[in-house]
Amino acid sequence: MLRQYFLRQYFAQALLNKGVLSREQVVCLLASKDKHRSTIAMRALSQKVMPAVQVEEILKREEAPEKFGALAVAAGYMTQSQLRSLEEMESNTNLDFSQGMIDEKIVDYHTLESLLLEYENNATTIIDNAVQQIAAQIESFKELEDECALYSGYVDAFLRAMAQFMRTSPVIN
């Protein structure tokens, strides 16, 4: 069954925290979100309809990007119903962000698949980790270490509101 949401809003933050992307790469990818539109291949990977190995196999023999879905159905990697769902799926900032990483050759589909899996397994600690990384660099903040959880909760609520109302992927650094 298709997951309702792709990456939620903290995927860029997770990649920044982990050092997979630099601050400059995140800013560039977020700024160029209109340039990168998610493809059926990206949607199939993100929704776990197809693993990276199948996505790359189809992409290697694909004549035109619009034929990806038809080739994947013909290969038995997805059903016609799944293809329709992926085609009807609205693009979002996180899908476009991930497509940008593929388009700019920052990662390949196998790496992205691993990053997505790791993200899903650790999604609840991303903001906490970011706040703790920042706190560790600020001398006066060390006195307030016990209150990191409160700051994390506040930052989390603020970033969720930004993502919802501004339709962006907010990142703290």
TORDOLO-271527 format. One record per residue: residue in one letter; x, y, z of N, C-alpha, C in turn. Coordinates in nm, 4 decimals, padded with zeros to 6 digits, always signed. Layout:
// residues N
{seke A, {X, Y, Z}, {X, Y, Z}, {X, Y, Z}}
...
This chain:
// residues 173
{seke M, {+00.0839, -00.1190, +00.0000}, {+00.0000, +00.0000, +00.0000}, {+00.0880, +00.1248, +00.0000}}
{seke L, {+00.0482, +00.2251, -00.0773}, {+00.1268, +00.3476, -00.0852}, {+00.1230, +00.4235, +00.0465}}
{seke R, {+00.2381, +00.4752, +00.0868}, {+00.2418, +00.5595, +00.2054}, {+00.1859, +00.6952, +00.1684}}
{seke Q, {+00.1139, +00.7562, +00.2612}, {+00.0488, +00.8835, +00.2324}, {+00.1506, +00.9956, +00.2165}}
{seke Y, {+00.2547, +00.9923, +00.2934}, {+00.3538, +01.0986, +00.2862}, {+00.4882, +01.0408, +00.2490}}
{seke F, {+00.5681, +01.1191, +00.1807}, {+00.6978, +01.0732, +00.1345}, {+00.8019, +01.0836, +00.2442}}
{seke L, {+00.8497, +01.1966, +00.2744}, {+00.9613, +01.2109, +00.3671}, {+00.9340, +01.3000, +00.4863}}
{seke R, {+00.8171, +01.3511, +00.4943}, {+00.7871, +01.4544, +00.5927}, {+00.8850, +01.5686, +00.5694}}
{seke Q, {+00.8924, +01.6600, +00.6595}, {+00.9686, +01.7803, +00.6278}, {+01.1127, +01.7789, +00.6754}}
{seke Y, {+01.1604, +01.6728, +00.7388}, {+01.2928, +01.6782, +00.7999}, {+01.4009, +01.6018, +00.7255}}
{seke F, {+01.3744, +01.5580, +00.6048}, {+01.4751, +01.4817, +00.5313}, {+01.5995, +01.5660, +00.5047}}
{seke A, {+01.5817, +01.6888, +00.4596}, {+01.6968, +01.7763, +00.4347}, {+01.7749, +01.7986, +00.5637}}
{seke Q, {+01.7035, +01.8183, +00.6745}, {+01.7691, +01.8372, +00.8044}, {+01.8488, +01.7135, +00.8434}}
{seke A, {+01.7931, +01.5963, +00.8199}, {+01.8625, +01.4714, +00.8538}, {+01.9916, +01.4586, +00.7738}}
{seke L, {+01.9867, +01.4929, +00.6453}, {+02.1063, +01.4836, +00.5611}, {+02.2119, +01.5858, +00.6024}}
{seke L, {+02.1676, +01.7024, +00.6470}, {+02.2587, +01.8052, +00.6969}, {+02.3216, +01.7594, +00.8278}}
{seke N, {+02.2407, +01.7088, +00.9206}, {+02.2914, +01.6603, +01.0494}, {+02.3979, +01.5530, +01.0305}}
{seke K, {+02.3721, +01.4633, +00.9374}, {+02.4606, +01.3487, +00.9144}, {+02.5858, +01.3863, +00.8354}}
{seke G, {+02.5844, +01.5020, +00.7723}, {+02.6988, +01.5438, +00.6924}, {+02.6959, +01.4912, +00.5502}}
{seke V, {+02.5836, +01.4342, +00.5087}, {+02.5696, +01.3854, +00.3712}, {+02.5678, +01.5038, +00.2753}}
{seke L, {+02.4992, +01.6101, +00.3158}, {+02.4929, +01.7333, +00.2374}, {+02.5524, +01.8481, +00.3181}}
{seke S, {+02.6146, +01.9394, +00.2483}, {+02.6643, +02.0608, +00.3136}, {+02.5511, +02.1623, +00.3214}}
{seke R, {+02.5711, +02.2630, +00.4024}, {+02.4727, +02.3707, +00.4129}, {+02.4474, +02.4319, +00.2760}}
{seke E, {+02.5544, +02.4525, +00.1994}, {+02.5424, +02.5137, +00.0670}, {+02.4615, +02.4266, -00.0282}}
{seke Q, {+02.4822, +02.2954, -00.0227}, {+02.4062, +02.2050, -00.1090}, {+02.2577, +02.2074, -00.0735}}
{seke V, {+02.2273, +02.2096, +00.0559}, {+02.0873, +02.2143, +00.0991}, {+02.0216, +02.3427, +00.0503}}
{seke V, {+02.0907, +02.4552, +00.0705}, {+02.0363, +02.5843, +00.0271}, {+02.0147, +02.5838, -00.1239}}
{seke C, {+02.1116, +02.5344, -00.1987}, {+02.1013, +02.5311, -00.3453}, {+01.9852, +02.4425, -00.3900}}
{seke L, {+01.9715, +02.3243, -00.3299}, {+01.8632, +02.2337, -00.3679}, {+01.7266, +02.2909, -00.3324}}
{seke L, {+01.7151, +02.3532, -00.2170}, {+01.5871, +02.4123, -00.1787}, {+01.5532, +02.5324, -00.2673}}
{seke A, {+01.6554, +02.6087, -00.3047}, {+01.6322, +02.7259, -00.3897}, {+01.5941, +02.6862, -00.5324}}
{seke S, {+01.6390, +02.5702, -00.5759}, {+01.6107, +02.5274, -00.7139}, {+01.4972, +02.4254, -00.7210}}
{seke K, {+01.4099, +02.4249, -00.6194}, {+01.3035, +02.3243, -00.6154}, {+01.2104, +02.3307, -00.7361}}
{seke D, {+01.1950, +02.4476, -00.7974}, {+01.1098, +02.4592, -00.9153}, {+01.1744, +02.3964, -01.0383}}
{seke K, {+01.3055, +02.3817, -01.0347}, {+01.3797, +02.3240, -01.1464}, {+01.3684, +02.1707, -01.1491}}
{seke H, {+01.3516, +02.1113, -01.0324}, {+01.3485, +01.9656, -01.0206}, {+01.2081, +01.9192, -00.9836}}
{seke R, {+01.1453, +01.8470, -01.0734}, {+01.0117, +01.7917, -01.0483}, {+01.0254, +01.6398, -01.0384}}
{seke S, {+00.9619, +01.5848, -00.9382}, {+00.9744, +01.4403, -00.9160}, {+00.9195, +01.3616, -01.0348}}
{seke T, {+00.9918, +01.2585, -01.0676}, {+00.9544, +01.1693, -01.1776}, {+00.8780, +01.0491, -01.1216}}
{seke I, {+00.8220, +00.9705, -01.2101}, {+00.7558, +00.8469, -01.1685}, {+00.8585, +00.7549, -01.1019}}
{seke A, {+00.9808, +00.7545, -01.1514}, {+01.0855, +00.6720, -01.0906}, {+01.1088, +00.7136, -00.9451}}
{seke M, {+01.1179, +00.8430, -00.9193}, {+01.1387, +00.8925, -00.7828}, {+01.0199, +00.8567, -00.6947}}
{seke R, {+00.9013, +00.8730, -00.7471}, {+00.7812, +00.8422, -00.6689}, {+00.7731, +00.6935, -00.6380}}
{seke A, {+00.8090, +00.6096, -00.7363}, {+00.8066, +00.4648, -00.7155}, {+00.9057, +00.4249, -00.6061}}
{seke L, {+01.0230, +00.4845, -00.6068}, {+01.1229, +00.4558, -00.5033}, {+01.0758, +00.5061, -00.3675}}
{seke S, {+01.0283, +00.6290, -00.3634}, {+00.9892, +00.6898, -00.2360}, {+00.8705, +00.6194, -00.1720}}
{seke Q, {+00.7825, +00.5645, -00.2525}, {+00.6644, +00.4958, -00.2016}, {+00.6874, +00.3456, -00.1832}}
{seke K, {+00.8095, +00.3032, -00.2071}, {+00.8498, +00.1620, -00.1936}, {+00.7712, +00.0704, -00.2870}}
{seke V, {+00.7303, +00.1249, -00.4000}, {+00.6670, +00.0434, -00.5031}, {+00.7746, -00.0378, -00.5741}}
{seke M, {+00.8909, +00.0242, -00.5942}, {+01.0035, -00.0413, -00.6606}, {+01.1310, -00.0106, -00.5832}}
{seke P, {+01.2191, -00.1100, -00.5671}, {+01.3490, -00.0824, -00.5058}, {+01.4429, -00.0172, -00.6085}}
{seke A, {+01.5509, +00.0381, -00.5586}, {+01.6458, +00.1104, -00.6439}, {+01.6992, +00.0243, -00.7581}}
{seke V, {+01.7239, -00.1027, -00.7329}, {+01.7788, -00.1887, -00.8379}, {+01.6828, -00.1975, -00.9563}}
{seke Q, {+01.5534, -00.2063, -00.9305}, {+01.4549, -00.2109, -01.0387}, {+01.4416, -00.0751, -01.1075}}
{seke V, {+01.4425, +00.0318, -01.0295}, {+01.4340, +00.1667, -01.0874}, {+01.5492, +00.1884, -01.1845}}
{seke E, {+01.6708, +00.1557, -01.1406}, {+01.7875, +00.1775, -01.2268}, {+01.7869, +00.0857, -01.3482}}
{seke E, {+01.7358, -00.0347, -01.3322}, {+01.7263, -00.1263, -01.4461}, {+01.6362, -00.0671, -01.5544}}
{seke I, {+01.5205, -00.0153, -01.5141}, {+01.4274, +00.0442, -01.6109}, {+01.4883, +00.1706, -01.6710}}
{seke L, {+01.5530, +00.2521, -01.5894}, {+01.6125, +00.3761, -01.6403}, {+01.7217, +00.3486, -01.7428}}
{seke K, {+01.7936, +00.2390, -01.7285}, {+01.9007, +00.2053, -01.8234}, {+01.8455, +00.1727, -01.9616}}
{seke R, {+01.7259, +00.1146, -01.9681}, {+01.6708, +00.0768, -02.0981}, {+01.5613, +00.1697, -02.1472}}
{seke E, {+01.5349, +00.2719, -02.0712}, {+01.4268, +00.3650, -02.1035}, {+01.4629, +00.4535, -02.2237}}
{seke E, {+01.3685, +00.4662, -02.3147}, {+01.3893, +00.5518, -02.4308}, {+01.3567, +00.6984, -02.3994}}
{seke A, {+01.2510, +00.7203, -02.3233}, {+01.2085, +00.8551, -02.2872}, {+01.1537, +00.8513, -02.1448}}
{seke P, {+01.1732, +00.9587, -02.0674}, {+01.1272, +00.9590, -01.9279}, {+00.9790, +00.9265, -01.9106}}
{seke E, {+00.8973, +00.9671, -02.0044}, {+00.7539, +00.9417, -01.9907}, {+00.7180, +00.7947, -02.0100}}
{seke K, {+00.8121, +00.7126, -02.0548}, {+00.7853, +00.5702, -02.0758}, {+00.8250, +00.4853, -01.9549}}
{seke F, {+00.8803, +00.5452, -01.8526}, {+00.9252, +00.4697, -01.7355}, {+00.8125, +00.3839, -01.6791}}
{seke G, {+00.6977, +00.4446, -01.6553}, {+00.5850, +00.3728, -01.5962}, {+00.5412, +00.2548, -01.6792}}
{seke A, {+00.5272, +00.2753, -01.8080}, {+00.4836, +00.1673, -01.8976}, {+00.5850, +00.0534, -01.8982}}
{seke L, {+00.7136, +00.0860, -01.9000}, {+00.8168, -00.0175, -01.8974}, {+00.8179, -00.0929, -01.7645}}
{seke A, {+00.7966, -00.0217, -01.6544}, {+00.7935, -00.0856, -01.5225}, {+00.6736, -00.1798, -01.5108}}
{seke V, {+00.5592, -00.1391, -01.5663}, {+00.4409, -00.2257, -01.5657}, {+00.4667, -00.3486, -01.6524}}
{seke A, {+00.5224, -00.3275, -01.7705}, {+00.5513, -00.4390, -01.8613}, {+00.6504, -00.5376, -01.7996}}
{seke A, {+00.7443, -00.4878, -01.7196}, {+00.8428, -00.5742, -01.6543}, {+00.7849, -00.6450, -01.5316}}
{seke G, {+00.6642, -00.6068, -01.4922}, {+00.6014, -00.6683, -01.3760}, {+00.6463, -00.6091, -01.2435}}
{seke Y, {+00.7109, -00.4922, -01.2474}, {+00.7617, -00.4293, -01.1252}, {+00.6549, -00.3482, -01.0521}}
{seke M, {+00.5512, -00.3103, -01.1233}, {+00.4383, -00.2419, -01.0608}, {+00.3132, -00.2731, -01.1410}}
{seke T, {+00.1998, -00.2523, -01.0782}, {+00.0718, -00.2752, -01.1459}, {+00.0249, -00.1459, -01.2119}}
{seke Q, {-00.0719, -00.1601, -01.2977}, {-00.1302, -00.0424, -01.3630}, {-00.1933, +00.0492, -01.2576}}
{seke S, {-00.2533, -00.0099, -01.1570}, {-00.3146, +00.0674, -01.0488}, {-00.2097, +00.1475, -00.9714}}
{seke Q, {-00.0961, +00.0867, -00.9425}, {+00.0114, +00.1581, -00.8736}, {+00.0644, +00.2723, -00.9595}}
{seke L, {+00.0773, +00.2475, -01.0893}, {+00.1236, +00.3524, -01.1807}, {+00.0271, +00.4705, -01.1793}}
{seke R, {-00.1024, +00.4431, -01.1856}, {-00.2018, +00.5521, -01.1809}, {-00.1895, +00.6316, -01.0514}}
{seke S, {-00.1716, +00.5612, -00.9407}, {-00.1559, +00.6300, -00.8113}, {-00.0328, +00.7190, -00.8107}}
{seke L, {+00.0755, +00.6691, -00.8661}, {+00.1990, +00.7489, -00.8711}, {+00.1826, +00.8699, -00.9634}}
{seke E, {+00.1123, +00.8509, -01.0752}, {+00.0885, +00.9620, -01.1680}, {-00.0001, +01.0689, -01.1057}}
{seke E, {-00.0954, +01.0269, -01.0227}, {-00.1879, +01.1208, -00.9595}, {-00.1295, +01.1854, -00.8343}}
{seke M, {-00.0233, +01.1307, -00.7852}, {+00.0400, +01.1809, -00.6637}, {+00.0937, +01.3220, -00.6879}}
{seke E, {+00.0599, +01.4116, -00.5984}, {+00.1088, +01.5483, -00.6115}, {+00.2556, +01.5547, -00.5725}}
{seke S, {+00.3293, +01.6297, -00.6503}, {+00.4688, +01.6516, -00.6154}, {+00.4733, +01.7409, -00.4920}}
{seke N, {+00.5804, +01.7290, -00.4155}, {+00.5970, +01.8154, -00.2990}, {+00.7433, +01.8528, -00.2848}}
{seke T, {+00.7721, +01.9397, -00.1928}, {+00.9083, +01.9898, -00.1750}, {+01.0066, +01.8769, -00.1499}}
{seke N, {+00.9680, +01.7790, -00.0695}, {+01.0599, +01.6702, -00.0371}, {+01.0859, +01.5786, -00.1557}}
{seke L, {+00.9833, +01.5499, -00.2335}, {+01.0043, +01.4713, -00.3550}, {+01.0952, +01.5462, -00.4524}}
{seke D, {+01.0668, +01.6745, -00.4703}, {+01.1468, +01.7564, -00.5616}, {+01.2900, +01.7717, -00.5105}}
{seke F, {+01.3069, +01.7825, -00.3789}, {+01.4398, +01.7912, -00.3172}, {+01.5195, +01.6643, -00.3485}}
{seke S, {+01.4567, +01.5498, -00.3296}, {+01.5229, +01.4223, -00.3582}, {+01.5529, +01.4082, -00.5069}}
{seke Q, {+01.4596, +01.4526, -00.5918}, {+01.4834, +01.4489, -00.7360}, {+01.6022, +01.5377, -00.7716}}
{seke G, {+01.6126, +01.6519, -00.7044}, {+01.7266, +01.7412, -00.7264}, {+01.8586, +01.6744, -00.6923}}
{seke M, {+01.8615, +01.5962, -00.5842}, {+01.9851, +01.5252, -00.5483}, {+02.0230, +01.4243, -00.6561}}
{seke I, {+01.9218, +01.3610, -00.7161}, {+01.9478, +01.2663, -00.8256}, {+01.9927, +01.3427, -00.9501}}
{seke D, {+01.9180, +01.4478, -00.9871}, {+01.9487, +01.5252, -01.1074}, {+02.0881, +01.5879, -01.1019}}
{seke E, {+02.1264, +01.6353, -00.9842}, {+02.2569, +01.7011, -00.9672}, {+02.3687, +01.6007, -00.9402}}
{seke K, {+02.3328, +01.4724, -00.9442}, {+02.4282, +01.3630, -00.9248}, {+02.4992, +01.3682, -00.7892}}
{seke I, {+02.4277, +01.4148, -00.6892}, {+02.4804, +01.4159, -00.5526}, {+02.4709, +01.2744, -00.4949}}
{seke V, {+02.3637, +01.2041, -00.5284}, {+02.3450, +01.0647, -00.4881}, {+02.2861, +00.9880, -00.6059}}
{seke D, {+02.2977, +00.8561, -00.5994}, {+02.2289, +00.7719, -00.6976}, {+02.1069, +00.7099, -00.6287}}
{seke Y, {+02.0291, +00.6325, -00.7018}, {+01.9069, +00.5757, -00.6455}, {+01.9352, +00.4780, -00.5308}}
{seke H, {+02.0453, +00.4028, -00.5401}, {+02.0793, +00.3087, -00.4322}, {+02.1117, +00.3838, -00.3032}}
{seke T, {+02.1907, +00.4885, -00.3159}, {+02.2264, +00.5689, -00.1987}, {+02.1031, +00.6360, -00.1410}}
{seke L, {+02.0195, +00.6908, -00.2278}, {+01.8971, +00.7565, -00.1814}, {+01.8077, +00.6571, -00.1085}}
{seke E, {+01.7954, +00.5372, -00.1613}, {+01.7138, +00.4354, -00.0956}, {+01.7662, +00.4074, +00.0454}}
{seke S, {+01.8970, +00.3954, +00.0615}, {+01.9570, +00.3729, +00.1936}, {+01.9323, +00.4906, +00.2864}}
{seke L, {+01.9468, +00.6119, +00.2330}, {+01.9235, +00.7313, +00.3142}, {+01.7780, +00.7405, +00.3591}}
{seke L, {+01.6859, +00.7043, +00.2716}, {+01.5437, +00.7055, +00.3071}, {+01.5126, +00.6046, +00.4175}}
{seke L, {+01.5695, +00.4864, +00.4057}, {+01.5473, +00.3828, +00.5061}, {+01.6031, +00.4274, +00.6412}}
{seke E, {+01.7231, +00.4792, +00.6407}, {+01.7841, +00.5284, +00.7646}, {+01.7022, +00.6439, +00.8223}}
{seke Y, {+01.6558, +00.7328, +00.7350}, {+01.5734, +00.8450, +00.7801}, {+01.4464, +00.7953, +00.8485}}
{seke E, {+01.3779, +00.7009, +00.7865}, {+01.2539, +00.6493, +00.8439}, {+01.2774, +00.5856, +00.9801}}
{seke N, {+01.3924, +00.5219, +00.9978}, {+01.4225, +00.4568, +01.1248}, {+01.4629, +00.5548, +01.2343}}
{seke N, {+01.5061, +00.6756, +01.1969}, {+01.5551, +00.7724, +01.2951}, {+01.4822, +00.9058, +01.2903}}
{seke A, {+01.3666, +00.9115, +01.2280}, {+01.2972, +01.0385, +01.2047}, {+01.2617, +01.1134, +01.3325}}
{seke T, {+01.2427, +01.0425, +01.4415}, {+01.1980, +01.1093, +01.5642}, {+01.3085, +01.1864, +01.6355}}
{seke T, {+01.4338, +01.1633, +01.6017}, {+01.5439, +01.2292, +01.6737}, {+01.6138, +01.3386, +01.5935}}
{seke I, {+01.5662, +01.3693, +01.4770}, {+01.6375, +01.4622, +01.3887}, {+01.6479, +01.6022, +01.4472}}
{seke I, {+01.5393, +01.6581, +01.4942}, {+01.5432, +01.7934, +01.5500}, {+01.6222, +01.7945, +01.6803}}
{seke D, {+01.6043, +01.6928, +01.7640}, {+01.6833, +01.6832, +01.8872}, {+01.8328, +01.6845, +01.8559}}
{seke N, {+01.8737, +01.6062, +01.7571}, {+02.0148, +01.6011, +01.7184}, {+02.0643, +01.7360, +01.6690}}
{seke A, {+01.9844, +01.8032, +01.5880}, {+02.0247, +01.9339, +01.5352}, {+02.0402, +02.0350, +01.6488}}
{seke V, {+01.9453, +02.0389, +01.7412}, {+01.9533, +02.1330, +01.8537}, {+02.0740, +02.1005, +01.9407}}
{seke Q, {+02.1006, +01.9732, +01.9659}, {+02.2158, +01.9355, +02.0471}, {+02.3479, +01.9709, +01.9800}}
{seke Q, {+02.3549, +01.9560, +01.8468}, {+02.4759, +01.9944, +01.7741}, {+02.5016, +02.1437, +01.7868}}
{seke I, {+02.3955, +02.2212, +01.7765}, {+02.4086, +02.3663, +01.7900}, {+02.4448, +02.4023, +01.9333}}
{seke A, {+02.3779, +02.3398, +02.0287}, {+02.4022, +02.3684, +02.1702}, {+02.5458, +02.3383, +02.2104}}
{seke A, {+02.6014, +02.2339, +02.1541}, {+02.7390, +02.1958, +02.1873}, {+02.8397, +02.3023, +02.1435}}
{seke Q, {+02.8031, +02.3858, +02.0492}, {+02.8935, +02.4889, +01.9979}, {+02.8800, +02.6226, +02.0709}}
{seke I, {+02.7764, +02.6367, +02.1513}, {+02.7502, +02.7648, +02.2186}, {+02.7874, +02.7516, +02.3653}}
{seke E, {+02.8858, +02.8266, +02.4061}, {+02.9384, +02.8201, +02.5430}, {+02.8292, +02.8409, +02.6479}}
{seke S, {+02.7504, +02.9470, +02.6357}, {+02.6504, +02.9791, +02.7378}, {+02.5328, +02.8821, +02.7384}}
{seke F, {+02.5140, +02.8083, +02.6316}, {+02.4015, +02.7163, +02.6235}, {+02.4251, +02.5918, +02.7084}}
{seke K, {+02.5494, +02.5598, +02.7344}, {+02.5818, +02.4400, +02.8126}, {+02.5193, +02.4449, +02.9513}}
{seke E, {+02.4995, +02.5648, +03.0045}, {+02.4366, +02.5793, +03.1355}, {+02.2892, +02.5386, +03.1302}}
{seke L, {+02.2309, +02.5416, +03.0135}, {+02.0890, +02.5107, +02.9965}, {+02.0671, +02.3733, +02.9334}}
{seke E, {+02.1635, +02.2858, +02.9486}, {+02.1589, +02.1551, +02.8824}, {+02.0309, +02.0776, +02.9133}}
{seke D, {+01.9821, +02.0884, +03.0355}, {+01.8596, +02.0179, +03.0731}, {+01.7390, +02.0676, +02.9944}}
{seke E, {+01.7485, +02.1864, +02.9416}, {+01.6341, +02.2437, +02.8715}, {+01.6401, +02.2214, +02.7204}}
{seke C, {+01.7354, +02.1439, +02.6757}, {+01.7464, +02.1123, +02.5327}, {+01.6175, +02.0499, +02.4800}}
{seke A, {+01.5568, +01.9636, +02.5588}, {+01.4330, +01.8982, +02.5142}, {+01.3226, +02.0007, +02.4920}}
{seke L, {+01.3174, +02.1018, +02.5774}, {+01.2173, +02.2073, +02.5591}, {+01.2444, +02.2868, +02.4315}}
{seke Y, {+01.3714, +02.3200, +02.4090}, {+01.4077, +02.3917, +02.2872}, {+01.3768, +02.3071, +02.1642}}
{seke S, {+01.4058, +02.1776, +02.1727}, {+01.3786, +02.0879, +02.0604}, {+01.2296, +02.0839, +02.0291}}
{seke G, {+01.1473, +02.0763, +02.1313}, {+01.0024, +02.0752, +02.1115}, {+00.9526, +02.2033, +02.0472}}
{seke Y, {+01.0058, +02.3155, +02.0934}, {+00.9673, +02.4447, +02.0374}, {+01.0108, +02.4543, +01.8901}}
{seke V, {+01.1346, +02.4177, +01.8627}, {+01.1865, +02.4243, +01.7257}, {+01.1070, +02.3303, +01.6350}}
{seke D, {+01.0748, +02.2121, +01.6853}, {+00.9971, +02.1167, +01.6074}, {+00.8601, +02.1748, +01.5698}}
{seke A, {+00.7910, +02.2335, +01.6677}, {+00.6589, +02.2934, +01.6399}, {+00.6707, +02.4083, +01.5405}}
{seke F, {+00.7734, +02.4908, +01.5568}, {+00.7953, +02.6037, +01.4671}, {+00.8232, +02.5558, +01.3242}}
{seke L, {+00.9100, +02.4567, +01.3094}, {+00.9442, +02.4062, +01.1758}, {+00.8253, +02.3373, +01.1087}}
{seke R, {+00.7450, +02.2669, +01.1865}, {+00.6255, +02.2038, +01.1297}, {+00.5286, +02.3098, +01.0763}}
{seke A, {+00.5137, +02.4176, +01.1525}, {+00.4255, +02.5264, +01.1078}, {+00.4810, +02.5906, +00.9811}}
{seke M, {+00.6120, +02.6125, +00.9766}, {+00.6732, +02.6691, +00.8556}, {+00.6494, +02.5782, +00.7356}}
{seke A, {+00.6699, +02.4494, +00.7548}, {+00.6515, +02.3551, +00.6452}, {+00.5075, +02.3547, +00.5960}}
{seke Q, {+00.4145, +02.3611, +00.6889}, {+00.2732, +02.3559, +00.6515}, {+00.2263, +02.4839, +00.5845}}
{seke F, {+00.2588, +02.5980, +00.6431}, {+00.2021, +02.7232, +00.5941}, {+00.2853, +02.7898, +00.4853}}
{seke M, {+00.4144, +02.7625, +00.4817}, {+00.4995, +02.8245, +00.3807}, {+00.5359, +02.7256, +00.2701}}
{seke R, {+00.4938, +02.5998, +00.2850}, {+00.5211, +02.4958, +00.1869}, {+00.6694, +02.4923, +00.1498}}
{seke T, {+00.7510, +02.4773, +00.2518}, {+00.8946, +02.4709, +00.2328}, {+00.9517, +02.3637, +00.3244}}
{seke S, {+01.0763, +02.3306, +00.3056}, {+01.1456, +02.2364, +00.3939}, {+01.2423, +02.3149, +00.4797}}
{seke P, {+01.1990, +02.3570, +00.5982}, {+01.2868, +02.4372, +00.6830}, {+01.4020, +02.3542, +00.7386}}
{seke V, {+01.5177, +02.4160, +00.7501}, {+01.6379, +02.3508, +00.7995}, {+01.7045, +02.4463, +00.8976}}
{seke I, {+01.7532, +02.3936, +01.0086}, {+01.8291, +02.4760, +01.1027}, {+01.9751, +02.4359, +01.0957}}
{seke N, {+02.0627, +02.5349, +01.1120}, {+02.2055, +02.5081, +01.1054}, {+02.2757, +02.5982, +01.2042}}
